[in-house]
Amino acid sequence: MRRRDFLKGVAASALPLPAFAQGKTTTLRIIKSQNLGSVDPIWTTAAATQDFGFMVFDTIVGADADFVPKPQMAEGWTVEDNDKTYIFNLREGLKFHDGEPVRSVDCIASMKRWWARDVAGQMVAGVTDSVDVIDDRTFRMRLKSPFPLLLDALGKLSPASCIIMPERIAKTDPFKQIPEAIGSGPFKFLTSEWVPGQKASFARFADYIPRSEPFSGLAGNHAALVDRAEWSFIGDAATAAAAMQAGEQDYWDGLPVDLVPLMKENQNLIVGPRSTSATNYTFVMNHLQPPFNNPAIRQAVAMAIDQKEYLLAATAGLPENGGACPSFYTCTSPYASDAGAAVLKEKSIEKAKAALKAAGYAGEKVVFIGASEPPALAAIAQVSDDLLRRMGFNVEFVTTDFAGMIQRRVNKGPVDKGGWSAFNSTYGAVDLRNPSVNSLLRGAGEQSWFGWPTNPRLEELRNQWFLLTNAEERVKVAHQIQVEAFKTLPYIPICYSYPPIAYSKKLTGVTRQPINSFWGIGKQS
């Protein structure tokens, strides 16, 4: 038996928690661009819920900013049996927010809930023979065959990350929301202070044990450097801007592009992009219900789309703050190409109208869910509404906040039963960079992401990609996946932008990262 030892971080002792002044509470006040509609990062991929997850939960493995998997809750791991057995060892002293210790059984239950919903997790489930408890801090995964991307999947930055929660909560049906949010991360969620649509509050978890390595991506030291963090949901941009300028708020993650010049005039604020991962905008159609259950009608919509029109809307007329490419992968990814993308090069309403007529559109109502937040997504939705009407669709445009959209999009029924036809959404570039993390790029029917597209050949190619180890072969198959995807359009890629943020100069540790994290940020008095 060949044995390779990947035990990492054993010599790296945990850093002591930062000292806090007695009697003085430091609060990080954050304006969130998206309402927190759910506290379950497995149930929804909504950006606000994912940011929530990074604060409250932790992961066994964490990918760093270069997407290299590193031990996080794990002290390390060993690999045996020709890469078919992984033994994970948890760090000593880890606790949940309810005071209970983190155990192997919690990790296993959480992993199984994750792999029921996540695109990469489903692949992990398919190759796993068994997951067994060795002791409270050690568990073993036995695979049916070697799976080169196991650690990448367990530590991925994109939704849904494999977050760990107590076993009793992890046993919640993965298609239903958890009853309470208890993790082992650096911040404890203050459920009693949560006012949906208005604010969410967090307290530093005193028993959190950070790693000694500097944080990078989802890896390393996640220590909270403030006593409290408070999210405010301020729908009116002028009100939010006034609060930032008056020093009533410290951080604004959804600064509208047209307010950047005004905010830059304030000498107490720093303005610019923080995320190294662009925000990507998508056009999603319901493949289960008319009219978009007709692939020819979906092709007609793609034919009408001009990505540059969407880019202008997303960037408030400043296209240099973003870009567009006809790919299902992040434009800067080695997998990005224009393979199969001829339909997106048409950019013709007239051709689209003719194609729609030829496809047999009979005037069925199209219910388009238009998110009212964040501002860029709201602007994108207006472009989509106009495009569909110009094509000749019978459109009912339903405006709702983002929380309302994520609640409605789960409905698979017809529009007269509360269902929907299409919507625009956002994903970070880190979430779309390859087939293992792009949860929209599926063809598994009702097991797919919202829209529920079916394409067995796409699924076959995707499964093949997961098992490859050669970089050139991965690129080749990724392009084949894209060609297949353009035939059925699980979604339509639109454009991307780098949304700016504004934050107070009193804050320290605000570094550029691929995720929107709030650990490591301090606040000077």
Kinemage of the C-alpha trace (Angstrom):
@kinemage 1
@onewidth
@group {chain A} dominant
@subgroup {mainchain}
@vectorlist {calphas} color= white
{ca met a 1} P 0.000 0.000 0.000
{ca arg a 2} L 1.386 3.392 -0.976
{ca arg a 3} L 0.981 6.018 1.711
{ca arg a 4} L 1.368 9.752 1.178
{ca asp a 5} L 1.251 11.983 4.178
{ca phe a 6} L -0.357 15.359 3.707
{ca leu a 7} L -0.554 16.238 7.355
{ca lys a 8} L -0.264 19.999 7.370
{ca gly a 9} L -0.206 22.688 9.930
{ca val a 10} L 0.608 20.478 12.892
{ca ala a 11} L 3.511 22.679 13.870
{ca ala a 12} L 1.492 25.849 13.355
{ca ser a 13} L 0.082 26.765 16.732
{ca ala a 14} L -3.084 28.815 16.971
{ca leu a 15} L -2.668 32.528 17.437
{ca pro a 16} L -4.004 34.065 20.637
{ca leu a 17} L -7.194 36.028 20.233
{ca pro a 18} L -6.745 39.814 20.061
{ca ala a 19} L -7.140 41.725 23.283
{ca phe a 20} L -10.114 44.086 23.530
{ca ala a 21} L -10.376 47.141 25.722
{ca gln a 22} L -12.474 46.563 28.824
{ca gly a 23} L -15.813 48.344 28.793
{ca lys a 24} L -15.498 49.594 25.213
{ca thr a 25} L -17.433 47.958 22.390
{ca thr a 26} L -16.078 48.274 18.872
{ca thr a 27} L -18.768 47.914 16.221
{ca leu a 28} L -18.185 47.503 12.499
{ca arg a 29} L -21.209 49.032 10.738
{ca ile a 30} L -21.818 47.715 7.241
{ca ile a 31} L -24.345 48.730 4.599
{ca lys a 32} L -25.200 45.606 2.616
{ca ser a 33} L -26.387 45.970 -0.951
{ca gln a 34} L -28.511 42.840 -0.731
{ca asn a 35} L -31.092 41.970 1.891
{ca leu a 36} L -30.421 38.879 4.005
{ca gly a 37} L -33.343 36.689 3.008
{ca ser a 38} L -31.984 33.425 4.395
{ca val a 39} L -29.343 32.322 6.906
{ca asp a 40} L -28.783 28.972 5.167
{ca pro a 41} L -25.840 29.040 2.702
{ca ile a 42} L -26.669 25.506 1.560
{ca trp a 43} L -30.301 26.286 0.764
{ca thr a 44} L -29.513 29.388 -1.328
{ca thr a 45} L -26.588 30.734 -3.317
{ca ala a 46} L -27.628 34.373 -2.696
{ca ala a 47} L -24.570 36.587 -2.199
{ca ala a 48} L -25.753 38.052 1.117
{ca thr a 49} L -26.286 34.565 2.525
{ca gln a 50} L -22.862 33.446 1.329
{ca asp a 51} L -21.260 36.474 3.029
{ca phe a 52} L -23.247 35.568 6.135
{ca gly a 53} L -21.862 32.047 5.915
{ca phe a 54} L -18.271 33.264 5.822
{ca met a 55} L -18.843 35.127 9.096
{ca val a 56} L -20.760 32.491 11.033
{ca phe a 57} L -19.458 29.155 9.750
{ca asp a 58} L -16.106 27.550 9.005
{ca thr a 59} L -14.922 24.826 6.633
{ca ile a 60} L -12.773 21.718 7.006
{ca val a 61} L -10.619 22.798 4.072
{ca gly a 62} L -10.269 26.353 2.762
{ca ala a 63} L -9.026 27.493 -0.643
{ca asp a 64} L -6.631 30.420 -0.513
{ca ala a 65} L -6.748 33.419 -2.853
{ca asp a 66} L -4.938 31.349 -5.493
{ca phe a 67} L -7.523 28.535 -5.128
{ca val a 68} L -5.056 26.163 -3.447
{ca pro a 69} L -6.816 24.015 -0.783
{ca lys a 70} L -5.349 24.410 2.716
{ca pro a 71} L -6.283 22.921 6.112
{ca gln a 72} L -8.808 25.149 7.903
{ca met a 73} L -10.809 23.420 10.639
{ca ala a 74} L -8.669 20.421 9.815
{ca glu a 75} L -5.301 20.134 11.480
{ca gly a 76} L -4.346 18.188 8.395
{ca trp a 77} L -5.066 15.002 6.489
{ca thr a 78} L -3.422 11.838 5.241
{ca val a 79} L -4.025 10.097 1.918
{ca glu a 80} L -3.786 6.303 1.630
{ca asp a 81} L -4.824 3.353 -0.514
{ca asn a 82} L -3.727 4.783 -3.869
{ca asp a 83} L -5.567 8.072 -3.296
{ca lys a 84} L -8.844 6.381 -2.361
{ca thr a 85} L -8.776 6.996 1.403
{ca tyr a 86} L -8.566 10.389 3.125
{ca ile a 87} L -8.248 10.705 6.896
{ca phe a 88} L -9.009 14.169 8.297
{ca asn a 89} L -7.897 15.330 11.744
{ca leu a 90} L -9.735 18.282 13.316
{ca arg a 91} L -7.879 20.965 15.262
{ca glu a 92} L -8.127 20.657 19.006
{ca gly a 93} L -10.563 22.833 20.961
{ca leu a 94} L -12.939 23.846 18.165
{ca lys a 95} L -16.378 24.851 19.476
{ca phe a 96} L -19.744 25.800 18.073
{ca his a 97} L -21.465 29.002 19.124
{ca asp a 98} L -23.697 27.045 21.509
{ca gly a 99} L -20.603 25.901 23.414
{ca glu a 100} L -20.638 22.326 22.140
{ca pro a 101} L -17.406 20.862 20.710
{ca val a 102} L -17.027 20.350 16.978
{ca arg a 103} L -16.978 16.594 16.363
{ca ser a 104} L -16.352 14.326 13.439
{ca val a 105} L -20.041 13.410 13.359
{ca asp a 106} L -20.917 17.093 12.846
{ca cys a 107} L -18.531 17.306 9.908
{ca ile a 108} L -19.942 14.183 8.280
{ca ala a 109} L -23.577 15.287 8.657
{ca ser a 110} L -22.722 18.744 7.307
{ca met a 111} L -20.838 17.282 4.366
{ca lys a 112} L -23.784 15.070 3.436
{ca arg a 113} L -26.187 18.024 3.557
{ca trp a 114} L -23.800 20.031 1.373
{ca trp a 115} L -23.353 17.333 -1.225
{ca ala a 116} L -27.103 16.988 -1.666
{ca arg a 117} L -27.269 20.530 -3.085
{ca asp a 118} L -23.891 21.643 -4.385
{ca val a 119} L -22.641 21.004 -7.920
{ca ala a 120} L -19.176 19.842 -6.801
{ca gly a 121} L -20.591 18.168 -3.710
{ca gln a 122} L -22.786 15.943 -5.846
{ca met a 123} L -19.681 14.698 -7.618
{ca val a 124} L -18.038 14.005 -4.247
{ca ala a 125} L -21.120 12.058 -3.173
{ca gly a 126} L -21.015 10.009 -6.352
{ca val a 127} L -17.435 8.834 -5.831
{ca thr a 128} L -17.682 8.317 -2.059
{ca asp a 129} L -17.993 4.754 -0.809
{ca ser a 130} L -18.245 5.634 2.893
{ca val a 131} L -17.536 8.331 5.476
{ca asp a 132} L -16.784 6.984 8.941
{ca val a 133} L -16.036 8.359 12.397
{ca ile a 134} L -12.701 7.197 13.810
{ca asp a 135} L -12.970 9.344 16.940
{ca asp a 136} L -14.383 12.754 17.874
{ca arg a 137} L -11.580 14.568 16.046
{ca thr a 138} L -10.862 12.133 13.219
{ca phe a 139} L -12.954 10.853 10.326
{ca arg a 140} L -12.246 8.853 7.198
{ca met a 141} L -13.532 9.154 3.623
{ca arg a 142} L -13.269 6.068 1.436
{ca leu a 143} L -13.662 6.696 -2.297
{ca lys a 144} L -14.747 4.244 -4.984
{ca ser a 145} L -11.970 5.576 -7.198
{ca pro a 146} L -9.413 8.405 -7.005
{ca phe a 147} L -11.001 11.850 -7.264
{ca pro a 148} L -8.352 14.521 -7.995
{ca leu a 149} L -10.576 17.449 -7.010
{ca leu a 150} L -11.764 16.229 -3.600
{ca leu a 151} L -9.863 18.829 -1.564
{ca asp a 152} L -10.732 21.571 -4.058
{ca ala a 153} L -14.412 20.695 -3.672
{ca leu a 154} L -14.317 20.631 0.138
{ca gly a 155} L -12.514 23.967 0.277
{ca lys a 156} L -14.088 25.875 -2.583
{ca leu a 157} L -14.827 29.573 -2.245
{ca ser a 158} L -17.916 29.520 -4.428
{ca pro a 159} L -21.430 28.685 -3.265
{ca ala a 160} L -22.171 26.452 -1.709
{ca ser a 161} L -19.062 26.094 0.432
{ca cys a 162} L -18.911 22.968 2.604
{ca ile a 163} L -19.747 24.747 5.859
{ca ile a 164} L -19.857 22.856 9.146
{ca met a 165} L -22.764 23.027 11.590
{ca pro a 166} L -23.908 20.869 14.530
{ca glu a 167} L -25.206 17.439 13.540
{ca arg a 168} L -28.724 18.183 14.814
{ca ile a 169} L -28.965 21.175 12.458
{ca ala a 170} L -27.127 19.511 9.583
{ca lys a 171} L -29.795 16.787 9.546
{ca thr a 172} L -32.294 19.392 8.274
{ca asp a 173} L -33.660 18.491 4.845
{ca pro a 174} L -31.209 20.211 2.439
{ca phe a 175} L -34.180 21.483 0.430
{ca lys a 176} L -35.573 23.246 3.505
{ca gln a 177} L -33.985 26.074 5.477
{ca ile a 178} L -32.167 25.386 8.735
{ca pro a 179} L -34.103 26.433 11.876
{ca glu a 180} L -31.138 28.297 13.386
{ca ala a 181} L -27.701 29.428 12.290
{ca ile a 182} L -25.071 28.003 14.632
{ca gly a 183} L -21.551 27.655 13.326
{ca ser a 184} L -18.034 27.718 14.689
{ca gly a 185} L -16.829 30.777 12.778
{ca pro a 186} L -15.415 34.054 14.114
{ca phe a 187} L -18.802 35.778 14.455
{ca lys a 188} L -21.898 34.582 16.300
{ca phe a 189} L -25.226 35.511 14.724
{ca leu a 190} L -27.509 37.405 17.108
{ca thr a 191} L -30.842 35.948 16.076
{ca ser a 192} L -32.831 38.045 18.560
{ca glu a 193} L -31.594 41.245 16.886
{ca trp a 194} L -32.348 40.183 13.318
{ca val a 195} L -34.924 42.384 11.609
{ca pro a 196} L -35.365 40.967 8.079
{ca gly a 197} L -35.163 43.713 5.506
{ca gln a 198} L -33.557 46.121 7.968
{ca lys a 199} L -30.582 44.765 9.893
{ca ala a 200} L -28.613 41.736 11.068
{ca ser a 201} L -26.181 41.731 13.987
{ca phe a 202} L -23.188 39.615 14.948
{ca ala a 203} L -20.921 39.351 17.984
{ca arg a 204} L -17.301 38.257 18.094
{ca phe a 205} L -17.154 34.606 19.129
{ca ala a 206} L -14.866 34.607 22.163
{ca asp a 207} L -14.063 30.890 21.867
{ca tyr a 208} L -13.022 31.012 18.220
{ca ile a 209} L -9.529 29.597 17.695
{ca pro a 210} L -7.912 31.171 14.619
{ca arg a 211} L -5.170 29.583 12.573
{ca ser a 212} L -1.700 31.072 12.725
{ca glu a 213} L -1.304 31.595 8.973
{ca pro a 214} L -2.337 34.982 7.475
{ca phe a 215} L -5.792 34.801 5.948
{ca ser a 216} L -6.057 34.398 2.201
{ca gly a 217} L -9.340 33.618 0.503
{ca leu a 218} L -11.118 31.072 2.686
{ca ala a 219} L -7.877 29.884 4.302
{ca gly a 220} L -5.859 31.083 7.284
{ca asn a 221} L -6.585 33.331 10.266
{ca his a 222} L -10.258 34.347 10.443
{ca ala a 223} L -10.070 36.223 13.751
{ca ala a 224} L -12.701 38.909 14.309
{ca leu a 225} L -11.010 42.183 15.264
{ca val a 226} L -14.183 43.990 16.354
{ca asp a 227} L -16.646 43.169 19.133
{ca arg a 228} L -19.718 43.488 16.937
{ca ala a 229} L -20.678 43.740 13.307
{ca glu a 230} L -23.993 45.180 12.173
{ca trp a 231} L -25.434 44.878 8.692
{ca ser a 232} L -27.926 47.521 7.615
{ca phe a 233} L -30.099 47.193 4.531
{ca ile a 234} L -30.691 50.693 3.170
{ca gly a 235} L -32.589 50.603 -0.085
{ca asp a 236} L -32.268 54.296 -0.886
{ca ala a 237} L -28.785 55.099 -2.226
{ca ala a 238} L -28.950 58.758 -1.191
{ca thr a 239} L -29.733 57.777 2.402
{ca ala a 240} L -26.880 55.262 2.409
{ca ala a 241} L -24.466 57.825 0.966
{ca ala a 242} L -25.442 60.372 3.606
{ca ala a 243} L -24.860 57.808 6.365
{ca met a 244} L -21.380 57.043 5.025
{ca gln a 245} L -20.462 60.705 4.700
{ca ala a 246} L -21.670 61.446 8.215
{ca gly a 247} L -19.596 58.602 9.658
{ca glu a 248} L -22.702 56.721 10.825
{ca gln a 249} L -21.662 53.696 8.737
{ca asp a 250} L -18.186 52.275 8.145
{ca tyr a 251} L -18.431 50.115 5.033
{ca trp a 252} L -20.716 50.077 1.975
{ca asp a 253} L -20.426 47.031 -0.258
{ca gly a 254} L -22.905 48.151 -2.913
{ca leu a 255} L -21.832 51.670 -3.817
{ca pro a 256} L -23.625 52.696 -7.042
{ca val a 257} L -21.129 53.626 -9.739
{ca asp a 258} L -22.723 57.028 -10.310
{ca leu a 259} L -22.039 57.996 -6.683
{ca val a 260} L -18.322 57.211 -6.845
{ca pro a 261} L -17.235 60.801 -7.681
{ca leu a 262} L -19.281 62.193 -4.779
{ca met a 263} L -17.916 59.687 -2.288
{ca lys a 264} L -14.343 60.268 -3.420
{ca glu a 265} L -14.686 63.904 -2.412
{ca asn a 266} L -14.981 62.840 1.223
{ca gln a 267} L -11.482 62.791 2.714
{ca asn a 268} L -12.552 60.308 5.390
{ca leu a 269} L -13.486 57.580 2.911
{ca ile a 270} L -11.609 55.176 0.657
{ca val a 271} L -13.416 54.266 -2.572
{ca gly a 272} L -12.654 51.554 -5.120
{ca pro a 273} L -13.123 47.870 -5.922
{ca arg a 274} L -12.300 45.368 -3.181
{ca ser a 275} L -13.103 42.034 -4.733
{ca thr a 276} L -10.572 40.419 -7.037
{ca ser a 277} L -13.522 38.425 -8.387
{ca ala a 278} L -15.725 40.346 -10.818
{ca thr a 279} L -19.504 40.277 -10.478
{ca asn a 280} L -20.976 38.352 -13.410
{ca tyr a 281} L -24.539 38.935 -14.609
{ca thr a 282} L -26.692 36.163 -16.028
{ca phe a 283} L -30.034 35.713 -17.797
{ca val a 284} L -31.850 32.664 -16.412
{ca met a 285} L -34.918 31.061 -18.022
{ca asn a 286} L -37.330 28.452 -16.653
{ca his a 287} L -36.862 25.281 -18.718
{ca leu a 288} L -39.850 23.546 -17.105
{ca gln a 289} L -42.636 25.956 -18.105
{ca pro a 290} L -43.797 27.699 -21.308
{ca pro a 291} L -42.555 29.515 -23.211
{ca phe a 292} L -38.908 28.867 -22.303
{ca asn a 293} L -39.338 25.097 -22.154
{ca asn a 294} L -38.986 25.457 -25.938
{ca pro a 295} L -35.231 25.460 -26.770
{ca ala a 296} L -35.829 27.399 -29.992
{ca ile a 297} L -37.412 30.229 -27.998
{ca arg a 298} L -34.424 30.285 -25.636
{ca gln a 299} L -32.147 30.550 -28.661
{ca ala a 300} L -34.194 33.484 -29.943
{ca val a 301} L -33.633 35.366 -26.681
{ca ala a 302} L -29.877 34.762 -26.861
{ca met a 303} L -29.915 36.032 -30.429
{ca ala a 304} L -31.380 39.357 -29.264
{ca ile a 305} L -28.911 39.999 -26.450
{ca asp a 306} L -26.269 42.672 -26.915
{ca gln a 307} L -23.822 42.215 -24.060
{ca lys a 308} L -22.567 45.791 -24.405
{ca glu a 309} L -26.049 47.171 -23.646
{ca tyr a 310} L -26.064 45.198 -20.428
{ca leu a 311} L -22.525 46.307 -19.606
{ca leu a 312} L -23.510 49.966 -19.912
{ca ala a 313} L -26.420 49.357 -17.545
{ca ala a 314} L -24.320 47.441 -15.011
{ca thr a 315} L -21.606 50.101 -14.936
{ca ala a 316} L -23.874 53.175 -15.138
{ca gly a 317} L -22.389 54.116 -18.498
{ca leu a 318} L -18.762 53.432 -17.553
{ca pro a 319} L -17.914 50.235 -19.473
{ca glu a 320} L -14.254 50.494 -18.491
{ca asn a 321} L -15.376 49.233 -15.052
{ca gly a 322} L -16.284 45.851 -16.517
{ca gly a 323} L -16.408 43.814 -19.679
{ca ala a 324} L -18.157 41.074 -21.624
{ca cys a 325} L -17.193 37.824 -23.264
{ca pro a 326} L -19.353 35.104 -24.835
{ca ser a 327} L -18.330 32.369 -22.411
{ca phe a 328} L -19.944 30.341 -19.651
{ca tyr a 329} L -16.676 30.618 -17.744
{ca thr a 330} L -15.102 33.614 -16.043
{ca cys a 331} L -13.558 35.743 -18.778
{ca thr a 332} L -10.110 35.584 -17.146
{ca ser a 333} L -10.310 31.812 -16.660
{ca pro a 334} L -8.071 29.537 -18.761
{ca tyr a 335} L -11.308 27.852 -19.844
{ca ala a 336} L -12.925 30.975 -21.318
{ca ser a 337} L -13.480 30.931 -25.081
{ca asp a 338} L -16.090 31.720 -27.708
{ca ala a 339} L -16.572 28.051 -28.588
{ca gly a 340} L -20.169 27.482 -29.648
{ca ala a 341} L -21.123 31.105 -28.973
{ca ala a 342} L -22.252 32.125 -32.465
{ca val a 343} L -25.771 32.885 -31.221
{ca leu a 344} L -24.462 35.639 -28.922
{ca lys a 345} L -22.757 37.326 -31.854
{ca glu a 346} L -26.052 37.973 -33.665
{ca lys a 347} L -27.170 40.864 -31.402
{ca ser a 348} L -30.225 41.438 -33.584
{ca ile a 349} L -33.755 42.106 -32.371
{ca glu a 350} L -35.128 41.649 -35.890
{ca lys a 351} L -33.538 38.214 -36.321
{ca ala a 352} L -34.686 37.299 -32.832
{ca lys a 353} L -38.274 38.308 -33.616
{ca ala a 354} L -38.236 36.156 -36.737
{ca ala a 355} L -36.761 33.237 -34.792
{ca leu a 356} L -39.390 33.663 -32.079
{ca lys a 357} L -42.182 33.503 -34.636
{ca ala a 358} L -40.644 30.443 -36.302
{ca ala a 359} L -40.368 28.752 -32.891
{ca gly a 360} L -44.146 28.971 -32.493
{ca tyr a 361} L -44.468 31.465 -29.647
{ca ala a 362} L -48.199 31.790 -28.993
{ca gly a 363} L -48.330 34.793 -26.688
{ca glu a 364} L -47.862 32.929 -23.395
{ca lys a 365} L -47.323 35.226 -20.448
{ca val a 366} L -43.693 35.738 -19.432
{ca val a 367} L -43.312 36.592 -15.748
{ca phe a 368} L -39.955 38.282 -15.334
{ca ile a 369} L -38.735 38.719 -11.751
{ca gly a 370} L -36.833 41.994 -11.571
{ca ala a 371} L -34.700 42.464 -8.467
{ca ser a 372} L -34.793 46.001 -7.077
{ca glu a 373} L -31.376 45.580 -5.453
{ca pro a 374} L -28.442 45.974 -5.792
{ca pro a 375} L -28.557 48.955 -8.195
{ca ala a 376} L -26.593 47.273 -10.998
{ca leu a 377} L -28.847 44.215 -10.965
{ca ala a 378} L -31.935 46.436 -10.986
{ca ala a 379} L -30.566 48.244 -14.044
{ca ile a 380} L -29.825 44.934 -15.761
{ca ala a 381} L -33.410 43.783 -15.170
{ca gln a 382} L -34.760 46.886 -16.917
{ca val a 383} L -32.687 46.056 -20.000
{ca ser a 384} L -34.084 42.509 -20.012
{ca asp a 385} L -37.657 43.742 -19.664
{ca asp a 386} L -37.204 46.090 -22.616
{ca leu a 387} L -35.520 43.401 -24.722
{ca leu a 388} L -38.297 40.860 -24.177
{ca arg a 389} L -41.008 43.408 -24.980
{ca arg a 390} L -39.243 44.487 -28.179
{ca met a 391} L -39.041 40.850 -29.222
{ca gly a 392} L -42.825 40.575 -28.855
{ca phe a 393} L -43.195 38.666 -25.600
{ca asn a 394} L -46.234 39.188 -23.386
{ca val a 395} L -44.300 40.358 -20.315
{ca glu a 396} L -45.410 40.823 -16.725
{ca phe a 397} L -42.519 42.510 -14.933
{ca val a 398} L -42.564 41.739 -11.197
{ca thr a 399} L -40.339 43.955 -9.058
{ca thr a 400} L -39.142 42.581 -5.728
{ca asp a 401} L -36.170 42.873 -3.418
{ca phe a 402} L -33.514 40.202 -3.752
{ca ala a 403} L -34.843 38.264 -0.770
{ca gly a 404} L -38.239 38.103 -2.466
{ca met a 405} L -36.657 36.869 -5.669
{ca ile a 406} L -34.798 34.003 -4.004
{ca gln a 407} L -38.035 32.941 -2.314
{ca arg a 408} L -40.045 32.972 -5.545
{ca arg a 409} L -37.487 31.338 -7.814
{ca val a 410} L -37.834 28.001 -5.975
{ca asn a 411} L -41.380 27.647 -7.381
{ca lys a 412} L -41.348 25.165 -10.266
{ca gly a 413} L -45.009 25.686 -11.123
{ca pro a 414} L -46.670 27.663 -13.923
{ca val a 415} L -46.914 31.436 -13.728
{ca asp a 416} L -50.584 31.326 -12.701
{ca lys a 417} L -49.518 29.248 -9.685
{ca gly a 418} L -46.893 31.705 -8.475
{ca gly a 419} L -44.148 30.492 -10.796
{ca trp a 420} L -41.834 32.513 -12.987
{ca ser a 421} L -40.371 32.590 -16.481
{ca ala a 422} L -37.040 34.407 -16.242
{ca phe a 423} L -34.809 36.574 -14.058
{ca asn a 424} L -31.343 38.083 -13.968
{ca ser a 425} L -28.898 37.128 -11.261
{ca thr a 426} L -25.288 37.662 -10.248
{ca tyr a 427} L -22.395 35.344 -9.555
{ca gly a 428} L -18.817 36.129 -8.615
{ca ala a 429} L -16.120 35.305 -11.142
{ca val a 430} L -14.738 32.833 -8.615
{ca asp a 431} L -18.060 30.980 -8.867
{ca leu a 432} L -17.902 30.462 -12.637
{ca arg a 433} L -14.228 29.829 -13.315
{ca asn a 434} L -14.525 26.117 -14.180
{ca pro a 435} L -17.082 23.272 -14.421
{ca ser a 436} L -16.487 22.153 -10.831
{ca val a 437} L -17.740 25.399 -9.294
{ca asn a 438} L -20.177 26.718 -11.903
{ca ser a 439} L -23.450 25.544 -10.385
{ca leu a 440} L -25.470 27.080 -13.240
{ca leu a 441} L -23.709 25.030 -15.908
{ca arg a 442} L -25.800 21.900 -15.482
{ca gly a 443} L -28.138 19.665 -17.413
{ca ala a 444} L -29.543 17.521 -14.608
{ca gly a 445} L -33.171 18.603 -14.889
{ca glu a 446} L -34.811 19.226 -11.546
{ca gln a 447} L -31.500 18.530 -9.796
{ca ser a 448} L -29.981 21.522 -11.593
{ca trp a 449} L -29.863 25.104 -10.361
{ca phe a 450} L -32.958 27.299 -10.798
{ca gly a 451} L -34.290 27.046 -14.329
{ca trp a 452} L -33.807 23.263 -14.071
{ca pro a 453} L -32.238 22.608 -17.521
{ca thr a 454} L -31.909 19.093 -18.931
{ca asn a 455} L -28.962 18.052 -21.106
{ca pro a 456} L -27.604 14.512 -20.524
{ca arg a 457} L -24.625 15.073 -22.825
{ca leu a 458} L -23.567 18.140 -20.856
{ca glu a 459} L -23.725 16.116 -17.637
{ca glu a 460} L -21.663 13.346 -19.224
{ca leu a 461} L -18.947 15.783 -20.301
{ca arg a 462} L -18.964 17.485 -16.929
{ca asn a 463} L -18.509 14.180 -15.107
{ca gln a 464} L -15.639 13.385 -17.452
{ca trp a 465} L -13.975 16.738 -16.696
{ca phe a 466} L -13.970 16.061 -12.950
{ca leu a 467} L -11.820 12.961 -13.353
{ca leu a 468} L -9.144 14.525 -15.564
{ca thr a 469} L -5.717 15.420 -14.203
{ca asn a 470} L -4.090 16.799 -17.368
{ca ala a 471} L -4.519 20.589 -17.700
{ca glu a 472} L -4.722 20.553 -21.500
{ca glu a 473} L -7.346 17.822 -21.465
{ca arg a 474} L -9.385 19.803 -18.942
{ca val a 475} L -9.382 22.843 -21.236
{ca lys a 476} L -10.420 20.699 -24.191
{ca val a 477} L -13.348 19.106 -22.367
{ca ala a 478} L -14.370 22.429 -20.797
{ca his a 479} L -14.741 23.835 -24.312
{ca gln a 480} L -16.843 20.815 -25.300
{ca ile a 481} L -19.055 21.477 -22.274
{ca gln a 482} L -19.527 25.060 -23.427
{ca val a 483} L -20.430 24.043 -26.979
{ca glu a 484} L -23.036 21.661 -25.585
{ca ala a 485} L -24.354 24.301 -23.172
{ca phe a 486} L -24.963 26.788 -25.971
{ca lys a 487} L -27.325 24.239 -27.530
{ca thr a 488} L -29.702 24.230 -24.545
{ca leu a 489} L -28.721 27.465 -22.733
{ca pro a 490} L -28.870 26.600 -19.018
{ca tyr a 491} L -28.386 30.360 -18.707
{ca ile a 492} L -27.070 33.184 -20.868
{ca pro a 493} L -23.838 34.959 -19.853
{ca ile a 494} L -24.335 38.718 -20.058
{ca cys a 495} L -21.411 40.787 -18.770
{ca tyr a 496} L -19.293 41.467 -15.688
{ca ser a 497} L -18.239 44.446 -13.595
{ca tyr a 498} L -16.066 45.300 -10.605
{ca pro a 499} L -18.482 47.019 -8.214
{ca pro a 500} L -16.849 49.671 -6.042
{ca ile a 501} L -17.095 49.844 -2.274
{ca ala a 502} L -16.613 52.737 0.122
{ca tyr a 503} L -15.195 52.415 3.620
{ca ser a 504} L -13.998 54.611 6.440
{ca lys a 505} L -10.311 55.364 6.867
{ca lys a 506} L -10.801 54.267 10.469
{ca leu a 507} L -10.894 50.673 9.260
{ca thr a 508} L -7.759 48.553 9.062
{ca gly a 509} L -7.135 45.305 7.228
{ca val a 510} L -9.469 45.894 4.274
{ca thr a 511} L -7.548 43.960 1.630
{ca arg a 512} L -8.497 42.796 -1.847
{ca gln a 513} L -9.831 39.248 -1.709
{ca pro a 514} L -11.895 36.950 -3.942
{ca ile a 515} L -14.666 36.840 -1.300
{ca asn a 516} L -16.444 39.508 0.739
{ca ser a 517} L -15.095 38.654 4.192
{ca phe a 518} L -15.126 40.767 7.361
{ca trp a 519} L -12.661 38.881 9.527
{ca gly a 520} L -9.299 40.609 9.894
{ca ile a 521} L -10.892 44.067 9.718
{ca gly a 522} L -10.272 46.334 12.693
{ca lys a 523} L -11.636 49.756 13.573
{ca gln a 524} L -9.674 52.590 15.117
{ca ser a 525} L -11.387 54.905 17.568
